[in-house]
Amino acid sequence: RVEPHRPTEAGESIIFINQIKQGAVPAEYVPAVQDGVLDAATSGPLAGYPVVNVAVTLLGGKHHPVDSSEIAFARAGAMAFATAVQNASPVFLEPIMRLEVVLPELYLGAVSGDLNARRADITDMEHRGKYRKLLARVPLATMFGYATALRSLTQGRGWYSMEPLTYDVAPREVAARLV
C-alpha cells in the first residue's frame, strides 16, 4: 500500500512500514523488499522524477523454500511499488521556499506586485521603522533572478533571505512543462 505522507522530523520522505503477518515472508527478506521499494522510488512514473512524501506499507507476500532469494524479494518490492504508485494517480510536487524580504516602505507596492507575479503567498508583514519585512511562501522555480529584480525594484535598498519550507502540488501548467 502506498499513501501520501509528509516527511518525518528526520527528513525521511519515504517511510517503510512492515505489517506482514508472522510467517508470510521470512524476516530476513523484509529488508530486501524495502531496498527494492527505495530503489524503485528513485525513478518514478512521472518523467522519471523521484517519488517522495509517501508511506509504503508491506502487507503480505509469499515465499518458496527453494526459489526465494533477496534479489527476488527486492525485485518484487520494486514491481509492487511501481504498480501501486502508477495506480495512485501521482502528481508533481514543487519546492516551496520561506521568503523574508526587508525593504523601504516606499517600494512595498512594487515588490508585492512582483511577488504576486511569482506566485508568492504573503503570509505576514511587519513594520521596522521606515522598513517593512514581508514573509511569504513562494515556489523556488519562480525565484531565479530575484536578487536582481529586488535590487532594481528598491534601488538597491532591499534584501531577502530564502530557505526550504515544504513541497506543494505543482499547478497543471507547471506540471505540463515537465513532461
Backbone as JSON Lines, residues from 0, in Angstrom:
{"i":0,"aa":"R","n":[0.85,-1.18,0.0],"ca":[0.0,0.0,0.0],"c":[0.9,1.24,0.0]}
{"i":1,"aa":"V","n":[0.55,2.21,-0.82],"ca":[1.29,3.47,-0.91],"c":[0.3,4.6,-0.63]}
{"i":2,"aa":"E","n":[0.66,5.46,0.34],"ca":[-0.21,6.57,0.74],"c":[0.61,7.85,0.86]}
{"i":3,"aa":"P","n":[-0.03,9.01,0.67],"ca":[0.69,10.27,0.88],"c":[1.17,10.38,2.32]}
{"i":4,"aa":"H","n":[2.3,11.02,2.5],"ca":[2.87,11.18,3.83],"c":[3.83,12.35,3.83]}
{"i":5,"aa":"R","n":[3.77,13.19,4.84],"ca":[4.71,14.31,4.97],"c":[6.05,13.78,5.48]}
{"i":6,"aa":"P","n":[7.15,14.4,5.1],"ca":[8.46,13.95,5.6],"c":[8.5,13.95,7.12]}
{"i":7,"aa":"T","n":[9.28,13.03,7.68],"ca":[9.42,12.93,9.13],"c":[10.34,14.03,9.63]}
{"i":8,"aa":"E","n":[10.41,14.16,10.95],"ca":[11.32,15.14,11.57],"c":[12.76,14.9,11.12]}
{"i":9,"aa":"A","n":[13.1,13.63,10.89],"ca":[14.46,13.29,10.46],"c":[14.69,13.56,8.98]}
{"i":10,"aa":"G","n":[13.66,14.03,8.27],"ca":[13.79,14.37,6.87],"c":[13.5,13.23,5.9]}
{"i":11,"aa":"E","n":[13.03,12.09,6.41],"ca":[12.73,10.96,5.53],"c":[11.49,11.29,4.7]}
{"i":12,"aa":"S","n":[11.61,11.19,3.38],"ca":[10.45,11.47,2.53],"c":[9.7,10.2,2.15]}
{"i":13,"aa":"I","n":[10.3,9.04,2.43],"ca":[9.63,7.75,2.22],"c":[9.78,6.94,3.5]}
{"i":14,"aa":"I","n":[8.66,6.51,4.04],"ca":[8.75,5.64,5.21],"c":[8.24,4.26,4.82]}
{"i":15,"aa":"F","n":[8.84,3.25,5.37],"ca":[8.51,1.86,5.07],"c":[7.96,1.23,6.34]}
{"i":16,"aa":"I","n":[6.77,0.66,6.24],"ca":[6.1,0.05,7.39],"c":[5.87,-1.42,7.09]}
{"i":17,"aa":"N","n":[6.35,-2.27,7.96],"ca":[6.19,-3.72,7.8],"c":[4.99,-4.18,8.62]}
{"i":18,"aa":"Q","n":[3.92,-4.6,7.94],"ca":[2.73,-5.11,8.63],"c":[2.38,-6.52,8.17]}
{"i":19,"aa":"I","n":[3.36,-7.28,7.74],"ca":[3.04,-8.64,7.31],"c":[2.8,-9.53,8.52]}
{"i":20,"aa":"K","n":[1.96,-10.53,8.3],"ca":[1.66,-11.48,9.36],"c":[2.83,-12.45,9.5]}
{"i":21,"aa":"Q","n":[3.04,-12.92,10.7],"ca":[4.13,-13.86,11.0],"c":[4.14,-15.02,10.02]}
{"i":22,"aa":"G","n":[5.29,-15.26,9.43],"ca":[5.47,-16.42,8.56],"c":[5.14,-16.2,7.1]}
{"i":23,"aa":"A","n":[4.42,-15.13,6.74],"ca":[4.08,-14.9,5.33],"c":[5.34,-14.68,4.51]}
{"i":24,"aa":"V","n":[6.26,-13.91,5.05],"ca":[7.55,-13.65,4.42],"c":[8.61,-13.76,5.52]}
{"i":25,"aa":"P","n":[9.63,-14.57,5.34],"ca":[10.68,-14.66,6.36],"c":[11.3,-13.28,6.64]}
{"i":26,"aa":"A","n":[11.59,-13.02,7.9],"ca":[12.1,-11.71,8.33],"c":[13.36,-11.3,7.59]}
{"i":27,"aa":"E","n":[14.19,-12.26,7.17],"ca":[15.44,-11.89,6.5],"c":[15.21,-11.29,5.11]}
{"i":28,"aa":"Y","n":[13.99,-11.44,4.55],"ca":[13.71,-10.89,3.22],"c":[13.04,-9.51,3.27]}
{"i":29,"aa":"V","n":[12.57,-9.1,4.44],"ca":[11.89,-7.8,4.54],"c":[12.84,-6.65,4.17]}
{"i":30,"aa":"P","n":[14.09,-6.62,4.65],"ca":[14.99,-5.54,4.22],"c":[15.21,-5.51,2.7]}
{"i":31,"aa":"A","n":[15.19,-6.66,2.05],"ca":[15.34,-6.7,0.59],"c":[14.14,-6.06,-0.08]}
{"i":32,"aa":"V","n":[12.94,-6.32,0.45],"ca":[11.73,-5.68,-0.1],"c":[11.86,-4.17,0.05]}
{"i":33,"aa":"Q","n":[12.29,-3.71,1.23],"ca":[12.46,-2.28,1.48],"c":[13.49,-1.68,0.51]}
{"i":34,"aa":"D","n":[14.59,-2.37,0.31],"ca":[15.6,-1.88,-0.64],"c":[15.03,-1.77,-2.05]}
{"i":35,"aa":"G","n":[14.22,-2.74,-2.46],"ca":[13.6,-2.71,-3.78],"c":[12.66,-1.52,-3.92]}
{"i":36,"aa":"V","n":[11.89,-1.26,-2.87],"ca":[10.96,-0.11,-2.87],"c":[11.74,1.19,-2.99]}
{"i":37,"aa":"L","n":[12.76,1.35,-2.15],"ca":[13.54,2.6,-2.17],"c":[14.26,2.79,-3.5]}
{"i":38,"aa":"D","n":[14.73,1.71,-4.09],"ca":[15.38,1.8,-5.39],"c":[14.38,2.22,-6.47]}
{"i":39,"aa":"A","n":[13.19,1.63,-6.45],"ca":[12.16,1.98,-7.44],"c":[11.71,3.43,-7.28]}
{"i":40,"aa":"A","n":[11.75,3.96,-6.06],"ca":[11.31,5.33,-5.8],"c":[12.25,6.37,-6.39]}
{"i":41,"aa":"T","n":[13.47,5.98,-6.72],"ca":[14.41,6.95,-7.28],"c":[14.06,7.36,-8.7]}
{"i":42,"aa":"S","n":[13.22,6.58,-9.37],"ca":[12.82,6.89,-10.74],"c":[11.34,6.57,-10.89]}
{"i":43,"aa":"G","n":[10.5,7.58,-10.62],"ca":[9.05,7.37,-10.61],"c":[8.41,7.41,-11.98]}
{"i":44,"aa":"P","n":[7.09,7.26,-12.02],"ca":[6.35,7.17,-13.28],"c":[6.16,8.5,-14.01]}
{"i":45,"aa":"L","n":[6.4,9.62,-13.34],"ca":[6.23,10.92,-13.98],"c":[7.57,11.43,-14.48]}
{"i":46,"aa":"A","n":[7.87,11.14,-15.72],"ca":[9.09,11.59,-16.39],"c":[10.36,11.16,-15.67]}
{"i":47,"aa":"G","n":[10.28,10.1,-14.87],"ca":[11.45,9.57,-14.18],"c":[11.85,10.32,-12.93]}
{"i":48,"aa":"Y","n":[11.06,11.33,-12.51],"ca":[11.39,12.06,-11.29],"c":[11.18,11.15,-10.08]}
{"i":49,"aa":"P","n":[11.94,11.35,-8.99],"ca":[11.8,10.51,-7.81],"c":[10.42,10.64,-7.17]}
{"i":50,"aa":"V","n":[9.99,9.58,-6.53],"ca":[8.75,9.58,-5.75],"c":[9.13,9.98,-4.33]}
{"i":51,"aa":"V","n":[8.43,10.97,-3.77],"ca":[8.69,11.43,-2.4],"c":[7.38,11.59,-1.65]}
{"i":52,"aa":"N","n":[7.51,11.76,-0.35],"ca":[6.37,12.03,0.54],"c":[5.32,10.94,0.5]}
{"i":53,"aa":"V","n":[5.77,9.69,0.62],"ca":[4.84,8.57,0.67],"c":[5.2,7.63,1.82]}
{"i":54,"aa":"A","n":[4.17,6.96,2.32],"ca":[4.34,5.86,3.28],"c":[4.04,4.58,2.53]}
{"i":55,"aa":"V","n":[4.95,3.63,2.59],"ca":[4.81,2.35,1.9],"c":[4.62,1.28,2.98]}
{"i":56,"aa":"T","n":[3.5,0.56,2.89],"ca":[3.21,-0.48,3.87],"c":[3.27,-1.85,3.22]}
{"i":57,"aa":"L","n":[4.11,-2.72,3.77],"ca":[4.21,-4.1,3.31],"c":[3.14,-4.89,4.04]}
{"i":58,"aa":"L","n":[2.16,-5.39,3.29],"ca":[1.0,-6.06,3.9],"c":[1.09,-7.58,3.85]}
{"i":59,"aa":"G","n":[1.85,-8.13,2.93],"ca":[1.92,-9.58,2.83],"c":[2.83,-10.02,1.72]}
{"i":60,"aa":"G","n":[2.85,-11.31,1.49],"ca":[3.67,-11.88,0.44],"c":[3.76,-13.39,0.62]}
{"i":61,"aa":"K","n":[4.48,-14.02,-0.27],"ca":[4.67,-15.47,-0.21],"c":[6.13,-15.78,-0.47]}
{"i":62,"aa":"H","n":[6.56,-16.88,0.07],"ca":[7.94,-17.31,-0.2],"c":[7.94,-18.79,-0.56]}
{"i":63,"aa":"H","n":[9.03,-19.18,-1.17],"ca":[9.22,-20.59,-1.56],"c":[10.52,-21.04,-0.92]}
{"i":64,"aa":"P","n":[10.51,-22.18,-0.24],"ca":[11.72,-22.61,0.48],"c":[12.95,-22.76,-0.41]}
{"i":65,"aa":"V","n":[12.79,-23.04,-1.69],"ca":[13.93,-23.26,-2.58],"c":[14.22,-22.04,-3.45]}
{"i":66,"aa":"D","n":[13.18,-21.44,-4.03],"ca":[13.36,-20.39,-5.03],"c":[13.45,-18.96,-4.47]}
{"i":67,"aa":"S","n":[13.16,-18.75,-3.21],"ca":[13.2,-17.4,-2.65],"c":[14.64,-16.92,-2.47]}
{"i":68,"aa":"S","n":[14.85,-15.62,-2.73],"ca":[16.17,-15.01,-2.54],"c":[15.98,-13.53,-2.26]}
{"i":69,"aa":"E","n":[17.03,-12.9,-1.76],"ca":[16.95,-11.46,-1.51],"c":[16.7,-10.7,-2.8]}
{"i":70,"aa":"I","n":[17.35,-11.12,-3.88],"ca":[17.17,-10.45,-5.17],"c":[15.72,-10.56,-5.63]}
{"i":71,"aa":"A","n":[15.13,-11.73,-5.48],"ca":[13.73,-11.92,-5.89],"c":[12.8,-11.03,-5.08]}
{"i":72,"aa":"F","n":[13.04,-10.92,-3.77],"ca":[12.17,-10.08,-2.95],"c":[12.41,-8.59,-3.22]}
{"i":73,"aa":"A","n":[13.63,-8.2,-3.53],"ca":[13.89,-6.8,-3.9],"c":[13.16,-6.46,-5.2]}
{"i":74,"aa":"R","n":[13.21,-7.34,-6.18],"ca":[12.51,-7.1,-7.45],"c":[11.0,-7.07,-7.23]}
{"i":75,"aa":"A","n":[10.5,-7.97,-6.39],"ca":[9.05,-7.98,-6.11],"c":[8.63,-6.69,-5.42]}
{"i":76,"aa":"G","n":[9.44,-6.2,-4.48],"ca":[9.14,-4.94,-3.81],"c":[9.12,-3.77,-4.79]}
{"i":77,"aa":"A","n":[10.11,-3.74,-5.7],"ca":[10.18,-2.67,-6.7],"c":[8.98,-2.71,-7.64]}
{"i":78,"aa":"M","n":[8.62,-3.92,-8.09],"ca":[7.49,-4.04,-9.02],"c":[6.17,-3.68,-8.34]}
{"i":79,"aa":"A","n":[5.97,-4.12,-7.11],"ca":[4.74,-3.8,-6.38],"c":[4.64,-2.29,-6.14]}
{"i":80,"aa":"F","n":[5.76,-1.67,-5.79],"ca":[5.78,-0.23,-5.56],"c":[5.43,0.53,-6.85]}
{"i":81,"aa":"A","n":[6.07,0.16,-7.95],"ca":[5.82,0.84,-9.23],"c":[4.35,0.72,-9.63]}
{"i":82,"aa":"T","n":[3.77,-0.44,-9.45],"ca":[2.35,-0.64,-9.79],"c":[1.46,0.2,-8.89]}
{"i":83,"aa":"A","n":[1.74,0.19,-7.58],"ca":[0.91,0.94,-6.63],"c":[0.98,2.44,-6.9]}
{"i":84,"aa":"V","n":[2.17,2.94,-7.19],"ca":[2.33,4.38,-7.45],"c":[1.59,4.76,-8.73]}
{"i":85,"aa":"Q","n":[1.72,3.96,-9.77],"ca":[1.04,4.26,-11.03],"c":[-0.47,4.29,-10.83]}
{"i":86,"aa":"N","n":[-1.0,3.38,-10.03],"ca":[-2.44,3.32,-9.77],"c":[-2.92,4.43,-8.84]}
{"i":87,"aa":"A","n":[-2.01,5.11,-8.17],"ca":[-2.38,6.14,-7.19],"c":[-2.54,7.52,-7.82]}
{"i":88,"aa":"S","n":[-2.46,7.64,-9.14],"ca":[-2.55,8.94,-9.81],"c":[-1.54,9.94,-9.24]}
{"i":89,"aa":"P","n":[-0.25,9.69,-9.45],"ca":[0.77,10.57,-8.88],"c":[0.71,11.98,-9.45]}
{"i":90,"aa":"V","n":[1.24,12.93,-8.68],"ca":[1.28,14.34,-9.09],"c":[2.7,14.86,-8.92]}
{"i":91,"aa":"F","n":[3.02,15.92,-9.65],"ca":[4.3,16.6,-9.48],"c":[4.22,17.49,-8.25]}
{"i":92,"aa":"L","n":[5.31,17.51,-7.48],"ca":[5.44,18.44,-6.37],"c":[6.51,19.46,-6.72]}
{"i":93,"aa":"E","n":[6.34,20.67,-6.22],"ca":[7.37,21.68,-6.43],"c":[7.86,22.19,-5.08]}
{"i":94,"aa":"P","n":[9.16,22.51,-4.98],"ca":[9.69,23.01,-3.72],"c":[9.14,24.41,-3.42]}
{"i":95,"aa":"I","n":[8.72,24.58,-2.18],"ca":[8.21,25.86,-1.71],"c":[9.21,26.42,-0.7]}
{"i":96,"aa":"M","n":[9.52,27.68,-0.85],"ca":[10.52,28.33,-0.01],"c":[9.85,29.29,0.97]}
{"i":97,"aa":"R","n":[10.48,29.46,2.13],"ca":[10.09,30.5,3.08],"c":[10.93,31.71,2.7]}
{"i":98,"aa":"L","n":[10.27,32.81,2.39],"ca":[10.95,34.01,1.91],"c":[10.75,35.14,2.91]}
{"i":99,"aa":"E","n":[11.83,35.85,3.19],"ca":[11.77,37.04,4.03],"c":[12.39,38.18,3.24]}
{"i":100,"aa":"V","n":[11.64,39.26,3.05],"ca":[12.13,40.41,2.3],"c":[12.04,41.63,3.2]}
{"i":101,"aa":"V","n":[13.12,42.38,3.3],"ca":[13.14,43.63,4.06],"c":[13.38,44.75,3.05]}
{"i":102,"aa":"L","n":[12.5,45.77,3.1],"ca":[12.57,46.83,2.09],"c":[12.01,48.13,2.64]}
{"i":103,"aa":"P","n":[12.44,49.26,2.07],"ca":[11.83,50.53,2.46],"c":[10.34,50.53,2.09]}
{"i":104,"aa":"E","n":[9.52,51.11,2.95],"ca":[8.07,51.11,2.75],"c":[7.68,51.71,1.4]}
{"i":105,"aa":"L","n":[8.47,52.64,0.91],"ca":[8.21,53.3,-0.37],"c":[8.05,52.31,-1.52]}
{"i":106,"aa":"Y","n":[8.73,51.17,-1.46],"ca":[8.74,50.2,-2.56],"c":[7.82,49.01,-2.32]}
{"i":107,"aa":"L","n":[7.0,49.08,-1.29],"ca":[6.16,47.94,-0.91],"c":[5.23,47.49,-2.04]}
{"i":108,"aa":"G","n":[4.58,48.41,-2.71],"ca":[3.65,48.06,-3.79],"c":[4.33,47.35,-4.94]}
{"i":109,"aa":"A","n":[5.46,47.87,-5.37],"ca":[6.18,47.26,-6.5],"c":[6.69,45.87,-6.14]}
{"i":110,"aa":"V","n":[7.23,45.72,-4.94],"ca":[7.76,44.41,-4.52],"c":[6.62,43.42,-4.32]}
{"i":111,"aa":"S","n":[5.52,43.85,-3.72],"ca":[4.36,42.96,-3.54],"c":[3.82,42.5,-4.88]}
{"i":112,"aa":"G","n":[3.73,43.4,-5.84],"ca":[3.26,43.03,-7.18],"c":[4.18,42.03,-7.84]}
{"i":113,"aa":"D","n":[5.49,42.23,-7.69],"ca":[6.45,41.29,-8.27],"c":[6.32,39.92,-7.61]}
{"i":114,"aa":"L","n":[6.14,39.9,-6.3],"ca":[5.98,38.61,-5.6],"c":[4.7,37.91,-6.03]}
{"i":115,"aa":"N","n":[3.63,38.66,-6.21],"ca":[2.38,38.04,-6.69],"c":[2.57,37.42,-8.07]}
{"i":116,"aa":"A","n":[3.33,38.1,-8.93],"ca":[3.59,37.55,-10.26],"c":[4.43,36.27,-10.18]}
{"i":117,"aa":"R","n":[5.14,36.09,-9.08],"ca":[5.96,34.89,-8.87],"c":[5.19,33.81,-8.09]}
{"i":118,"aa":"R","n":[3.9,33.95,-7.98],"ca":[3.01,33.02,-7.28],"c":[3.3,32.94,-5.78]}
{"i":119,"aa":"A","n":[3.78,34.03,-5.21],"ca":[4.06,34.06,-3.78],"c":[2.77,34.26,-2.99]}
{"i":120,"aa":"D","n":[2.75,33.71,-1.8],"ca":[1.65,33.91,-0.85],"c":[2.24,34.68,0.33]}
{"i":121,"aa":"I","n":[1.95,35.97,0.41],"ca":[2.49,36.79,1.51],"c":[1.71,36.42,2.77]}
{"i":122,"aa":"T","n":[2.44,35.91,3.76],"ca":[1.79,35.4,4.97],"c":[1.83,36.36,6.14]}
{"i":123,"aa":"D","n":[2.77,37.32,6.11],"ca":[2.87,38.26,7.23],"c":[3.64,39.49,6.77]}
{"i":124,"aa":"M","n":[3.38,40.6,7.45],"ca":[4.07,41.85,7.15],"c":[4.31,42.56,8.48]}
{"i":125,"aa":"E","n":[5.54,43.01,8.71],"ca":[5.89,43.69,9.95],"c":[6.49,45.06,9.64]}
{"i":126,"aa":"H","n":[6.26,46.02,10.54],"ca":[6.89,47.34,10.44],"c":[8.21,47.31,11.19]}
{"i":127,"aa":"R","n":[9.22,47.9,10.6],"ca":[10.53,48.06,11.24],"c":[11.01,49.47,10.95]}
{"i":128,"aa":"G","n":[10.46,50.44,11.65],"ca":[10.8,51.83,11.39],"c":[10.34,52.22,10.0]}
{"i":129,"aa":"K","n":[11.26,52.67,9.14],"ca":[10.93,53.05,7.77],"c":[10.91,51.84,6.84]}
{"i":130,"aa":"Y","n":[11.18,50.68,7.39],"ca":[11.25,49.46,6.58],"c":[10.06,48.55,6.86]}
{"i":131,"aa":"R","n":[9.79,47.67,5.91],"ca":[8.79,46.61,6.06],"c":[9.49,45.27,5.89]}
{"i":132,"aa":"K","n":[9.02,44.32,6.66],"ca":[9.51,42.95,6.49],"c":[8.34,42.11,6.02]}
{"i":133,"aa":"L","n":[8.49,41.5,4.85],"ca":[7.46,40.62,4.29],"c":[7.89,39.18,4.49]}
{"i":134,"aa":"L","n":[6.96,38.35,4.91],"ca":[7.18,36.91,4.98],"c":[6.25,36.27,3.97]}
{"i":135,"aa":"A","n":[6.77,35.32,3.21],"ca":[5.96,34.71,2.16],"c":[6.38,33.26,1.93]}
{"i":136,"aa":"R","n":[5.46,32.53,1.31],"ca":[5.73,31.19,0.77],"c":[5.77,31.37,-0.74]}
{"i":137,"aa":"V","n":[6.8,30.83,-1.38],"ca":[6.93,31.05,-2.82],"c":[7.58,29.83,-3.48]}
{"i":138,"aa":"P","n":[7.11,29.45,-4.66],"ca":[7.75,28.34,-5.37],"c":[9.19,28.71,-5.76]}
{"i":139,"aa":"L","n":[10.1,27.8,-5.52],"ca":[11.5,28.03,-5.85],"c":[11.68,28.34,-7.33]}
{"i":140,"aa":"A","n":[10.94,27.67,-8.18],"ca":[11.11,27.84,-9.63],"c":[10.88,29.28,-10.09]}
{"i":141,"aa":"T","n":[10.12,30.05,-9.33],"ca":[9.83,31.42,-9.74],"c":[10.83,32.43,-9.19]}
{"i":142,"aa":"M","n":[11.78,31.97,-8.39],"ca":[12.67,32.9,-7.7],"c":[14.03,33.11,-8.36]}
{"i":143,"aa":"F","n":[14.28,32.43,-9.47],"ca":[15.56,32.64,-10.14],"c":[15.6,34.06,-10.69]}
{"i":144,"aa":"G","n":[16.68,34.77,-10.42],"ca":[16.81,36.15,-10.84],"c":[16.2,37.15,-9.88]}
{"i":145,"aa":"Y","n":[15.74,36.68,-8.71],"ca":[15.06,37.58,-7.78],"c":[16.0,38.63,-7.19]}
{"i":146,"aa":"A","n":[17.24,38.28,-6.94],"ca":[18.17,39.26,-6.36],"c":[18.28,40.49,-7.25]}
{"i":147,"aa":"T","n":[18.4,40.28,-8.55],"ca":[18.49,41.39,-9.49],"c":[17.18,42.17,-9.54]}
{"i":148,"aa":"A","n":[16.06,41.46,-9.55],"ca":[14.75,42.12,-9.59],"c":[14.53,42.98,-8.35]}
{"i":149,"aa":"L","n":[14.85,42.43,-7.18],"ca":[14.65,43.19,-5.94],"c":[15.56,44.41,-5.91]}
{"i":150,"aa":"R","n":[16.79,44.25,-6.35],"ca":[17.71,45.38,-6.39],"c":[17.16,46.48,-7.3]}
{"i":151,"aa":"S","n":[16.6,46.1,-8.44],"ca":[16.03,47.09,-9.37],"c":[14.79,47.75,-8.78]}
{"i":152,"aa":"L","n":[13.92,46.95,-8.17],"ca":[12.66,47.48,-7.63],"c":[12.87,48.41,-6.44]}
{"i":153,"aa":"T","n":[13.96,48.21,-5.68],"ca":[14.17,49.0,-4.46],"c":[15.38,49.93,-4.57]}
{"i":154,"aa":"Q","n":[15.91,50.09,-5.77],"ca":[17.11,50.9,-5.99],"c":[18.25,50.44,-5.08]}
{"i":155,"aa":"G","n":[18.35,49.13,-4.92],"ca":[19.43,48.55,-4.13],"c":[19.25,48.6,-2.64]}
{"i":156,"aa":"R","n":[18.06,48.99,-2.16],"ca":[17.85,49.17,-0.72],"c":[17.06,48.04,-0.06]}
{"i":157,"aa":"G","n":[16.72,47.0,-0.81],"ca":[16.01,45.86,-0.23],"c":[16.9,44.64,-0.2]}
{"i":158,"aa":"W","n":[16.62,43.73,0.71],"ca":[17.35,42.47,0.76],"c":[16.41,41.34,1.15]}
{"i":159,"aa":"Y","n":[16.85,40.12,0.9],"ca":[15.98,38.99,1.18],"c":[16.78,37.78,1.63]}
{"i":160,"aa":"S","n":[16.08,36.85,2.25],"ca":[16.65,35.53,2.54],"c":[15.58,34.5,2.22]}
{"i":161,"aa":"M","n":[16.04,33.3,1.92],"ca":[15.12,32.25,1.49],"c":[15.65,30.92,2.02]}
{"i":162,"aa":"E","n":[14.72,30.06,2.47],"ca":[15.1,28.73,2.92],"c":[14.0,27.74,2.56]}
{"i":163,"aa":"P","n":[14.37,26.46,2.37],"ca":[13.35,25.46,2.02],"c":[12.29,25.35,3.12]}
{"i":164,"aa":"L","n":[11.04,25.21,2.69],"ca":[9.93,25.09,3.64],"c":[9.21,23.76,3.49]}
{"i":165,"aa":"T","n":[8.73,23.45,2.29],"ca":[7.95,22.24,2.07],"c":[7.85,21.97,0.58]}
{"i":166,"aa":"Y","n":[6.99,21.04,0.22],"ca":[6.63,20.78,-1.18],"c":[5.12,20.9,-1.29]}
{"i":167,"aa":"D","n":[4.65,21.46,-2.4],"ca":[3.21,21.54,-2.7],"c":[2.97,20.96,-4.09]}
{"i":168,"aa":"V","n":[1.74,20.58,-4.35],"ca":[1.37,20.08,-5.67],"c":[1.57,21.2,-6.68]}
{"i":169,"aa":"A","n":[2.28,20.89,-7.74],"ca":[2.55,21.88,-8.79],"c":[1.28,22.14,-9.6]}
{"i":170,"aa":"P","n":[1.02,23.4,-9.97],"ca":[-0.13,23.7,-10.83],"c":[-0.02,22.94,-12.16]}
{"i":171,"aa":"R","n":[-1.17,22.7,-12.8],"ca":[-1.21,21.94,-14.05],"c":[-0.27,22.48,-15.12]}
{"i":172,"aa":"E","n":[-0.23,23.81,-15.27],"ca":[0.62,24.38,-16.33],"c":[2.11,24.15,-16.04]}
{"i":173,"aa":"V","n":[2.49,24.11,-14.78],"ca":[3.88,23.82,-14.42],"c":[4.18,22.35,-14.68]}
{"i":174,"aa":"A","n":[3.29,21.47,-14.26],"ca":[3.47,20.03,-14.46],"c":[3.54,19.69,-15.95]}
{"i":175,"aa":"A","n":[2.74,20.37,-16.77],"ca":[2.72,20.1,-18.21],"c":[4.08,20.4,-18.85]}
{"i":176,"aa":"R","n":[4.8,21.39,-18.34],"ca":[6.12,21.72,-18.89],"c":[7.18,20.69,-18.51]}
{"i":177,"aa":"L","n":[6.91,19.88,-17.49],"ca":[7.9,18.92,-17.01],"c":[7.89,17.6,-17.75]}
{"i":178,"aa":"V","n":[6.79,17.31,-18.45],"ca":[6.72,16.02,-19.17],"c":[6.88,16.2,-20.65]}
